[in-house]
Structures are given as structure tokens and as C-alpha cells.
Amino acid sequence: MNKSRYVVAIDQGTTSCRAIVFDAHGGIVNTAQQEFTQFFPQPGWVEHDADEIWRVQLAVLREAVAAVDVTDITAIGITNQRETTVVWDKMTGKPVHPAIVWQCRRTSGMCEELRQRGWETTIRGKTGLVLDAYFSGTKLKWLLDTYPDIRAKAERGEVLFGTVDSWLIWKLTEGRQHVTDVTNASRTMLLNIHSAQWDDDILTEFNIPKAMLPEVRSSSEIYGHTGLLGGGVNVPIAGAAGDQQAALFGQGCSSEGMAKNTYGTGCFVLKCTGAQPIRSEKGLITTIAWGLNGQLTYALEGSVFNAGAVVQWLRDGLGIIQHASETEAIAKSVPDTGGVYFVPAFTGFGTPYWEPDARGMITGLTRASTKADIVRAALESIAFQSRDVLEVMEEESGIRLKELRVDGGAVRNDFLMQFQADVLGVDVTRPQVIETTALGAASLAGLAVGLWSDMSELEQLKGYDRTFHPEKDLRYREQAVAGWKRAVSYQL
């Protein structure tokens, strides 16, 4: 009798830690999830407790694998919130400062200084990134500049830097491996994406000791082993990719021109551009999609900073909903928003505006406006922001969007998906397994250990749940988009 074989995906997100066990057919066997604390020490600042992330992640990992025999687990793959900066003591394994989250804007001034000193072109050319506080490099520089004792330890090789993938691999291997994969490294603003090596010129300018950086590896290989799942078994950690690249891989968007949108805390569109990086002139990011079998694949990316975070704010900030799942019925209870537009620039604008100082706004309110109008406008804002990104991506790539593949928690919301199709004028396709970010990480790990042989075998695992066809005409779309752009213009 054939023994069942499994691969586990660690999905470490911005607001929660998850672990998902997949079988050899790509089906979900078990899942576990737990939220962790968000810290906002100042307006525009966002922090996490890296130790809490580790404790919660290990707990949900053990909970998820309890459903199977640990000896049947072939590998662990990791996908994670990108750009979030963790610095920890090499000897004690303790973080020396709260993790600075990708959403944090504390280094906006530093980015402006670098821009004024002429570094924008160099940064763009070498890293593919815009010069923005979003990325890890200036967060790490801020930490070293602000705390001389941490800098002194860094120069002595006593503290280590990593994005969350590095932190988890280091903890899982009990301090034996300090590595990152090319996708996460490409988000630090410290990696030359053409050579896939840390860039000495940028490190010198930022005054960052190279010794504190992790070794850059491919997205699919055995980095090390962990014995923390019990049963006396050492399980290979065999794949890693930043969350959006993992979703691109999990959606099967491996050929040039294919695109996906992930609806999470933020909203992220990636379009695969193959073996050649395409430089953007309109605010898109050029990034490494994955490194596999000695080859780099590149992508264009657009980022919306606040998507699912909008629904969280409705729940936790305004208190007008108790659960995110309520929003679909509330939005459908009114025929439209009554002219209300919600511009959720809580932490600035991402693509294509890149306005770090923009702030959120609700416009078009009248005495007749209701909770339903605001909730519907909040959901619509997610679709409008995604459309802004896809519009400029189409211009930059020269390839007309024919279909949007979607994933992430918010795609369960049929209203949002239908509205997205209506304002794009193209089909929006939702997969049967919407956890494509985790599936991407699992796929990369499974390839490394031979659970799956190649990309064609992975493609056979995929199925699609529903395609949302546009139901509105061009006039509706043009009017709706014009109203959105008018609302956005008030913050630009």
C-alpha cells in the first residue's frame, strides 16, 4: 500500500500565523491559524514582536501537523510577509528591537534624503525597487543609526538581520542556518537583482555590515532540517518565497505575461516577465519572482498598502461590523454607495502614486449616507486600487489583461470579486484552493525533495472554483472609475 506523503506550508502573514498541510495531490489536509499582536507606537509606525511571531508560528505548525504522522511529512515550505525587518542576537537568539513591519513609514524622511543625494536612479537600476520606506534596507539602516550599541554588535558580527523567512529558518534549525531566498532578498533594497548578490555599493552607502546579512539561496532547495515537530524526525526545510511570489507560483503564472492578484492585508498584483527584468517608469516594482533550477524568473509588481486592512478597520476602528464575513451581505443590501468613495490611504499610497504622506478619507457623504454605503465603498476601494495597478501594468508591459487570477482571504467575498470584474471589464477567476500563497510555498518545497517532479505535474493539481464575468457596461465602468480618481486626487 502506498504511504501518504505530505508537505507543510508555513504562511507567516502580517496579522496572523498559519500552517497548512497539503497532500501529494495539492489538497488541504489540515490547517491552523492564530493572530498575533500589532503595535503602533507612533502615527505611521508599525511593529511586531518577533519572539511572539515565533511562538505563535511554532504552535500553529505543531497543531496543523498533529493531524498526520510526522514521519510522512516530506518537507516544509515557508512563505512570509516581506520587507519586515528582524534583527536578533546571534548568541541568545533574542530580537534586539521590535520587528519593523513593511507598512511602517518611519524612514520616509531618510528615503527623501537619499533621493536628494541622487540615489534613486542607482537604487532603481540595481534593485528594481522604488526608493521608498516600504522596503527593508532603510529600516535596517534606521535601526543601526538610532542604536549605536546595536551597530557596534553588528560590526562585531554579534547580531543578525533577516526578513521573516530568515528568522523562522534560523529558529527552526535552532540557529544552524542563516539564509534567505532570492525573492525575499530582492525586497530588501540591498540585493542586486541582476547578479542575485548583496550590493556592496548600497551596503556602503547605508553603512550596513555585510556580515549580518543572510546567505542568499534559491527558492527551492533544502536549507536545513528541523526536529521541532516531534517524533524524533528531522524534516527538511526545502522551499521559501515571499508571500506574493509564492502566490504567483501557486497560481501557475509561470509563463511570460500571466498575472495574479492577492487580496490580503495589502493587495498585490504580479505579472511574470520571464527571464528578463523589465524596468518600470510608472511606479511598478521589478522583482525576482523565484529562483529555480539555477535560473531566475522575474516579475513586475504593483502594491496596494491597505486592502483587507480596510475591513479590519471597519471592525476594530469604527466598530460597525463584528466579522469580516458580514461585509458581503451589507454591501449587497444597497444598489450603490450613494456617491460615497472610501480612499483608505491609512499608511500612504503605493502603486502607481507612491505618496507616503497621503492619508485615508471618505468623500461624498450626505445626510442620507448609511453604514451600508460606507461598507460597500470600503470593499469597492479594494477593487479600485487593484484596477489602478493593473491599468499601469498593462501600459508598462504592453500586454492587454485578458483574465485576472485571484487568491487570498478576501476572494471568498463574491460581491468584491464581481465588482472587480465589473471595473476591470475582464473575467476574474477564483481557484478551488484559494490558499495559493501557501500552495506556492508547498510546491517549491515539494519540488526540492522530489514529491513533485516538475512544473507540469504541479499544473495538474490546480482547479478553478468560479469565474466572475463583467456584468456592467463600459459607461458604468468609466463613470465609477472617474469618481474614484476624483476622490484620490484630493490626496495627491
C-alpha positions as CSV (number, residue, x, y, z in Angstrom):
1,M,0.0,0.0,0.0
2,N,1.3,3.4,-0.9
3,K,2.1,5.6,2.0
4,S,0.6,9.0,2.2
5,R,3.1,11.8,1.8
6,Y,2.6,15.4,2.9
7,V,4.3,18.8,2.6
8,V,3.6,21.6,5.2
9,A,3.4,25.3,4.3
10,I,4.2,27.9,6.9
11,D,2.3,31.0,6.0
12,Q,3.5,33.8,8.2
13,G,1.4,36.9,7.5
14,T,1.2,40.4,8.7
15,T,-1.6,39.8,11.2
16,S,-1.6,36.0,11.7
17,C,0.5,32.9,11.6
18,R,-0.8,29.8,9.7
19,A,0.3,26.4,8.9
20,I,-1.3,24.2,6.2
21,V,-0.7,20.6,5.5
22,F,-1.1,19.6,1.8
23,D,-1.2,16.0,0.4
24,A,0.6,14.9,-2.7
25,H,-2.5,15.9,-4.8
26,G,-2.3,19.5,-3.6
27,G,-5.4,19.1,-1.3
28,I,-5.6,20.6,2.1
29,V,-5.4,18.1,4.9
30,N,-5.4,20.3,7.9
31,T,-4.8,24.0,8.8
32,A,-4.2,26.0,11.9
33,Q,-4.2,29.8,12.4
34,Q,-3.7,32.3,15.1
35,E,-3.5,36.1,15.1
36,F,-0.7,38.0,16.9
37,T,-0.3,41.5,18.3
38,Q,0.1,44.6,16.2
39,F,1.9,47.6,17.7
40,F,1.5,51.2,16.6
41,P,4.0,53.2,18.8
42,Q,3.5,56.4,16.7
43,P,1.4,57.5,13.8
44,G,2.6,55.7,10.7
45,W,4.8,53.3,12.7
46,V,4.0,49.6,12.8
47,E,5.9,47.0,14.8
48,H,5.7,43.3,15.7
49,D,7.3,41.2,18.4
50,A,9.4,38.7,16.5
51,D,9.5,36.4,19.5
52,E,5.7,36.3,19.6
53,I,5.6,35.6,15.9
54,W,7.9,32.6,16.5
55,R,5.9,31.3,19.5
56,V,2.6,31.6,17.6
57,Q,4.0,30.1,14.4
58,L,5.5,27.1,16.1
59,A,2.3,26.5,18.0
60,V,0.1,26.5,14.8
61,L,2.7,24.4,13.0
62,R,2.5,21.7,15.7
63,E,-1.3,22.0,15.7
64,A,-1.5,21.5,12.0
65,V,0.8,18.5,11.7
66,A,-0.9,16.8,14.6
67,A,-3.4,15.5,12.0
68,V,-0.8,13.4,10.2
69,D,2.0,11.1,11.1
70,V,5.1,13.3,11.3
71,T,7.2,10.6,9.6
72,D,5.1,11.1,6.4
73,I,6.0,14.8,6.1
74,T,8.5,15.2,3.3
75,A,9.2,18.9,3.6
76,I,8.3,22.3,5.0
77,G,8.0,25.4,2.8
78,I,7.9,28.9,4.1
79,T,6.1,32.0,2.8
80,N,6.0,35.2,4.7
81,Q,5.2,38.9,4.9
82,R,8.1,40.5,3.1
83,E,10.3,43.5,3.9
84,T,9.6,43.3,7.7
85,T,12.9,43.7,9.4
86,V,14.1,41.5,12.2
87,V,17.5,41.9,14.0
88,W,18.5,39.4,16.7
89,D,21.4,38.5,18.9
90,K,23.4,35.7,17.4
91,M,24.2,34.1,20.7
92,T,21.0,34.4,22.7
93,G,18.6,34.2,19.7
94,K,16.6,37.2,21.1
95,P,15.5,40.1,19.0
96,V,17.3,43.3,19.9
97,H,14.4,45.5,18.8
98,P,10.8,45.1,17.8
99,A,10.4,43.9,14.2
100,I,9.8,46.9,11.9
101,V,6.9,46.0,9.7
102,W,6.7,46.5,5.9
103,Q,3.8,49.0,6.5
104,C,5.9,51.2,8.7
105,R,6.7,54.7,7.4
106,R,9.3,55.8,9.9
107,T,12.1,56.0,7.2
108,S,10.2,58.2,4.7
109,G,12.5,61.2,5.6
110,M,15.5,59.0,5.1
111,C,14.3,58.0,1.7
112,E,13.8,61.6,0.7
113,E,17.4,62.5,1.8
114,L,18.7,59.6,-0.3
115,R,16.6,60.9,-3.2
116,Q,18.0,64.4,-2.9
117,R,21.5,62.9,-2.9
118,G,20.9,61.2,-6.2
119,W,20.5,57.6,-5.1
120,E,17.1,57.0,-6.7
121,T,18.4,56.0,-10.1
122,T,21.0,53.7,-8.7
123,I,18.6,52.0,-6.3
124,R,16.1,51.5,-9.2
125,G,18.7,50.2,-11.6
126,K,20.3,47.7,-9.2
127,T,17.4,46.6,-7.1
128,G,14.4,47.1,-9.3
129,L,12.7,48.9,-6.4
130,V,11.4,52.4,-5.9
131,L,13.2,54.4,-3.2
132,D,10.5,54.0,-0.5
133,A,10.2,53.3,3.2
134,Y,8.3,50.1,2.3
135,F,11.5,48.1,1.8
136,S,13.9,46.6,4.4
137,G,17.1,48.5,3.7
138,T,16.2,51.8,5.2
139,K,14.5,50.1,8.1
140,L,17.8,48.3,8.9
141,K,19.8,51.5,8.4
142,W,17.5,53.4,10.8
143,L,17.9,50.7,13.4
144,L,21.7,50.8,13.2
145,D,21.8,54.6,13.1
146,T,19.4,55.0,16.0
147,Y,21.0,52.5,18.4
148,P,24.8,52.7,18.4
149,D,25.1,49.6,20.7
150,I,23.3,47.5,18.1
151,R,25.6,48.9,15.4
152,A,28.6,48.0,17.5
153,K,27.3,44.5,17.9
154,A,26.6,44.3,14.2
155,E,30.1,45.3,13.3
156,R,31.5,42.6,15.6
157,G,29.2,40.0,14.0
158,E,27.1,39.6,17.1
159,V,23.7,40.4,15.7
160,L,22.0,39.1,12.6
161,F,19.5,40.7,10.1
162,G,16.8,38.9,8.3
163,T,13.3,39.1,6.8
164,V,10.8,36.9,8.5
165,D,11.8,33.8,6.4
166,S,15.3,34.1,7.7
167,W,14.1,34.5,11.3
168,L,11.9,31.4,11.0
169,I,14.5,29.2,9.3
170,W,17.1,30.3,11.9
171,K,14.7,29.4,14.8
172,L,13.5,26.1,13.1
173,T,17.1,25.0,12.6
174,E,18.0,26.1,16.2
175,G,20.5,28.6,15.0
176,R,22.2,26.5,12.4
177,Q,21.2,28.2,9.2
178,H,21.1,32.0,8.5
179,V,19.8,32.1,5.0
180,T,17.2,33.8,2.8
181,D,15.8,33.1,-0.6
182,V,16.2,35.3,-3.7
183,T,12.6,36.6,-3.6
184,N,12.8,37.9,0.0
185,A,16.3,39.2,-0.6
186,S,15.1,41.1,-3.7
187,R,12.7,43.1,-1.4
188,T,15.4,44.4,1.0
189,M,16.7,47.2,-1.4
190,L,20.2,45.7,-0.7
191,L,20.2,43.0,-3.4
192,N,21.4,43.5,-7.0
193,I,18.6,41.6,-8.8
194,H,20.7,41.0,-11.9
195,S,23.5,39.2,-10.0
196,A,21.4,37.9,-7.1
197,Q,24.2,39.1,-4.7
198,W,24.2,41.7,-1.9
199,D,25.3,45.0,-3.5
200,D,28.5,46.4,-1.9
201,D,27.8,50.0,-3.1
202,I,24.4,50.1,-1.4
203,L,25.7,48.4,1.7
204,T,28.5,51.0,1.9
205,E,26.1,53.9,1.4
206,F,23.7,52.6,4.0
207,N,26.6,51.7,6.4
208,I,25.3,48.1,6.9
209,P,27.9,45.4,7.8
210,K,27.7,42.6,5.3
211,A,28.4,40.0,8.0
212,M,24.9,40.5,9.5
213,L,23.1,39.6,6.2
214,P,21.9,36.0,5.5
215,E,23.2,33.9,2.7
216,V,21.1,34.2,-0.5
217,R,19.8,30.9,-1.8
218,S,17.3,29.7,-4.4
219,S,13.6,29.4,-3.7
220,S,13.5,25.6,-3.9
221,E,16.3,23.7,-2.1
222,I,17.0,22.1,1.3
223,Y,18.2,24.9,3.6
224,G,18.4,22.7,6.7
225,H,16.3,20.4,8.9
226,T,14.1,20.9,12.0
227,G,13.5,18.4,14.8
228,L,10.8,20.6,16.4
229,L,7.8,18.7,15.1
230,G,8.4,15.8,17.4
231,G,8.6,12.1,16.8
232,G,12.4,12.2,16.6
233,V,12.1,13.2,12.9
234,N,14.3,15.8,11.2
235,V,12.1,17.4,8.5
236,P,13.7,19.3,5.6
237,I,13.0,23.0,5.2
238,A,13.1,23.0,1.4
239,G,11.4,26.0,0.0
240,A,10.9,29.7,0.7
241,A,9.4,32.7,-1.1
242,G,7.9,36.0,-0.2
243,D,4.1,35.8,0.0
244,Q,3.3,37.4,-3.3
245,Q,5.9,35.5,-5.3
246,A,4.6,32.3,-3.6
247,A,1.1,33.2,-4.7
248,L,2.3,33.8,-8.3
249,F,3.9,30.4,-8.3
250,G,0.9,28.8,-6.6
251,Q,-1.4,30.2,-9.3
252,G,0.7,28.6,-12.0
253,C,1.6,32.0,-13.5
254,S,5.0,30.8,-14.7
255,S,4.9,32.0,-18.3
256,E,5.5,35.5,-19.5
257,G,2.5,37.8,-19.2
258,M,0.5,35.8,-16.7
259,A,-0.8,37.8,-13.8
260,K,-2.4,37.3,-10.4
261,N,-3.8,39.5,-7.6
262,T,-3.6,38.5,-3.9
263,Y,-6.1,40.1,-1.6
264,G,-4.6,40.2,1.9
265,T,-3.8,42.9,4.4
266,G,-2.4,44.7,1.4
267,C,-3.3,43.9,-2.2
268,F,-0.6,42.8,-4.6
269,V,-0.5,42.3,-8.4
270,L,2.3,40.4,-10.0
271,K,2.9,39.8,-13.7
272,C,5.5,37.2,-14.8
273,T,8.0,38.7,-17.3
274,G,10.2,35.6,-17.7
275,A,14.0,35.5,-17.7
276,Q,14.4,39.3,-18.3
277,P,13.7,42.0,-15.7
278,I,11.5,44.9,-17.2
279,R,12.3,48.3,-15.8
280,S,9.2,50.4,-15.0
281,E,9.0,54.1,-15.4
282,K,5.5,54.4,-13.8
283,G,5.9,53.2,-10.3
284,L,5.8,49.5,-10.7
285,I,8.5,47.3,-9.0
286,T,10.8,44.9,-10.8
287,T,11.3,41.9,-8.6
288,I,12.6,38.4,-8.6
289,A,9.6,36.0,-9.0
290,W,11.6,32.9,-7.9
291,G,14.9,31.1,-8.3
292,L,14.5,27.6,-9.5
293,N,17.0,25.1,-11.0
294,G,19.7,27.7,-11.3
295,Q,17.5,30.1,-13.2
296,L,15.9,33.4,-12.1
297,T,12.4,34.4,-13.2
298,Y,11.4,38.0,-12.9
299,A,8.1,39.8,-12.4
300,L,6.5,43.3,-12.4
301,E,4.7,44.1,-9.2
302,G,2.2,46.7,-8.0
303,S,1.4,47.2,-4.4
304,V,-1.7,48.4,-2.6
305,F,-0.9,49.1,1.1
306,N,-4.4,48.8,2.5
307,A,-6.9,46.2,1.3
308,G,-8.0,43.7,4.0
309,A,-6.8,46.2,6.5
310,V,-9.8,48.4,5.4
311,V,-12.2,45.7,6.6
312,Q,-10.2,45.3,9.8
313,W,-10.6,49.0,10.4
314,L,-14.3,48.8,9.9
315,R,-14.4,46.1,12.6
316,D,-11.8,47.3,15.1
317,G,-11.6,51.0,14.4
318,L,-15.2,52.1,13.6
319,G,-16.9,49.0,15.2
320,I,-19.6,49.0,12.5
321,I,-19.2,45.3,11.8
322,Q,-18.3,42.3,14.1
323,H,-16.9,39.9,11.5
324,A,-15.4,40.5,8.0
325,S,-17.9,37.9,6.6
326,E,-20.7,40.4,7.2
327,T,-19.5,42.8,4.6
328,E,-20.8,41.0,1.6
329,A,-24.4,41.0,2.7
330,I,-24.2,44.6,3.9
331,A,-22.7,45.7,0.6
332,K,-25.4,43.9,-1.4
333,S,-28.1,45.5,0.7
334,V,-27.8,48.8,-1.2
335,P,-27.7,49.3,-5.0
336,D,-24.7,51.5,-4.9
337,T,-22.7,53.7,-2.4
338,G,-24.9,56.8,-3.0
339,G,-21.8,58.6,-4.3
340,V,-19.6,57.7,-1.3
341,Y,-16.0,56.9,-2.0
342,F,-13.6,55.5,0.6
343,V,-9.9,56.3,0.0
344,P,-8.1,54.0,2.5
345,A,-4.6,55.6,2.5
346,F,-4.0,54.8,6.2
347,T,-0.2,54.4,5.6
348,G,0.1,56.3,2.3
349,F,-0.4,55.2,-1.3
350,G,1.5,52.5,-3.1
351,T,1.4,51.9,-6.8
352,P,1.1,53.9,-9.0
353,Y,1.1,57.0,-6.8
354,W,3.8,56.3,-4.2
355,E,2.6,59.1,-1.9
356,P,3.8,58.2,1.6
357,D,2.2,61.2,3.3
358,A,-1.3,60.6,1.9
359,R,-3.9,59.7,4.5
360,G,-7.4,58.0,4.4
361,M,-10.5,59.8,3.5
362,I,-14.2,59.2,2.9
363,T,-15.9,61.6,0.4
364,G,-19.4,62.1,-0.9
365,L,-21.1,61.8,2.5
366,T,-24.6,63.2,2.8
367,R,-27.3,63.1,5.5
368,A,-28.7,60.1,3.7
369,S,-25.4,58.1,3.8
370,T,-25.6,54.9,5.8
371,K,-23.4,52.2,7.3
372,A,-24.1,50.1,4.2
373,D,-22.8,52.8,1.9
374,I,-19.6,53.1,3.9
375,V,-19.1,49.3,4.0
376,R,-19.8,49.0,0.3
377,A,-17.4,51.9,-0.5
378,A,-14.7,50.2,1.6
379,L,-15.0,47.0,-0.4
380,E,-15.1,48.9,-3.7
381,S,-11.9,50.7,-2.7
382,I,-10.1,47.4,-2.8
383,A,-11.2,46.8,-6.3
384,F,-10.5,50.3,-7.5
385,Q,-6.9,50.3,-6.1
386,S,-6.3,47.0,-7.8
387,R,-7.6,48.4,-11.0
388,D,-5.1,51.3,-10.8
389,V,-2.2,48.9,-10.5
390,L,-3.5,46.7,-13.4
391,E,-4.0,49.7,-15.6
392,V,-0.4,50.9,-15.3
393,M,0.9,47.3,-15.5
394,E,-0.8,46.9,-18.8
395,E,0.7,50.1,-20.1
396,E,4.2,49.1,-18.9
397,S,4.1,45.5,-20.2
398,G,2.3,46.2,-23.5
399,I,0.2,43.1,-22.8
400,R,-3.6,43.6,-22.5
401,L,-5.1,41.9,-19.5
402,K,-7.3,39.1,-20.6
403,E,-8.0,37.4,-17.2
404,L,-7.2,38.0,-13.6
405,R,-6.4,35.1,-11.3
406,V,-7.1,35.9,-7.7
407,D,-6.3,34.5,-4.3
408,G,-6.2,35.5,-0.6
409,G,-8.9,35.5,2.0
410,A,-11.0,38.3,0.6
411,V,-11.7,36.4,-2.6
412,R,-14.4,34.5,-0.7
413,N,-16.4,37.7,-0.9
414,D,-18.5,37.3,-4.1
415,F,-19.5,41.0,-4.1
416,L,-15.9,42.1,-4.2
417,M,-15.0,39.7,-6.9
418,Q,-17.9,40.6,-9.1
419,F,-17.2,44.3,-8.6
420,Q,-13.6,43.7,-9.5
421,A,-14.7,42.1,-12.8
422,D,-17.1,45.0,-13.5
423,V,-14.5,47.7,-13.0
424,L,-11.8,45.8,-15.0
425,G,-14.0,44.6,-17.8
426,V,-12.4,41.2,-17.8
427,D,-13.0,37.8,-16.2
428,V,-11.9,37.3,-12.6
429,T,-11.0,33.6,-11.9
430,R,-11.1,32.1,-8.4
431,P,-9.3,28.8,-7.8
432,Q,-10.7,25.9,-5.9
433,V,-7.9,26.1,-3.4
434,I,-7.7,29.8,-2.6
435,E,-4.7,29.3,-0.3
436,T,-2.4,29.7,-3.3
437,T,0.2,31.5,-1.4
438,A,0.7,28.5,0.9
439,L,0.3,26.1,-2.0
440,G,3.2,28.0,-3.8
441,A,5.4,27.6,-0.8
442,A,4.5,23.9,-0.5
443,S,5.1,23.4,-4.2
444,L,8.6,24.9,-4.1
445,A,9.4,22.6,-1.1
446,G,7.9,19.6,-2.7
447,L,9.9,20.1,-5.9
448,A,13.1,20.2,-3.9
449,V,12.5,16.8,-2.3
450,G,11.0,15.1,-5.3
451,L,7.4,15.0,-4.1
452,W,6.6,16.5,-7.5
453,S,8.9,16.2,-10.5
454,D,8.3,19.4,-12.4
455,M,6.1,22.3,-13.2
456,S,3.8,20.3,-15.5
457,E,3.0,17.9,-12.7
458,L,2.2,20.9,-10.4
459,E,-0.1,22.4,-13.0
460,Q,-2.2,19.2,-13.0
461,L,-3.0,19.8,-9.3
462,K,-4.9,23.1,-10.0
463,G,-8.6,23.6,-10.4
464,Y,-10.8,26.6,-10.5
465,D,-14.0,27.3,-8.5
466,R,-15.7,30.2,-10.3
467,T,-15.1,32.8,-13.0
468,F,-16.8,36.2,-12.4
469,H,-17.8,37.7,-15.8
470,P,-18.3,41.5,-16.1
471,E,-21.9,42.4,-15.8
472,K,-21.7,46.2,-16.2
473,D,-21.2,48.1,-19.4
474,L,-18.3,50.5,-20.4
475,R,-20.3,53.6,-19.4
476,Y,-20.8,52.3,-15.9
477,R,-17.2,51.4,-15.6
478,E,-16.0,54.8,-16.9
479,Q,-18.2,56.7,-14.5
480,A,-17.3,54.6,-11.5
481,V,-13.6,54.9,-12.2
482,A,-13.8,58.6,-12.8
483,G,-15.4,59.1,-9.4
484,W,-12.7,57.1,-7.8
485,K,-9.9,59.0,-9.5
486,R,-11.5,62.3,-8.5
487,A,-11.6,61.2,-4.8
488,V,-8.0,60.0,-5.0
489,S,-6.9,63.4,-6.4
490,Y,-7.9,65.1,-3.2
491,Q,-4.9,63.4,-1.5
492,L,-2.4,63.9,-4.3
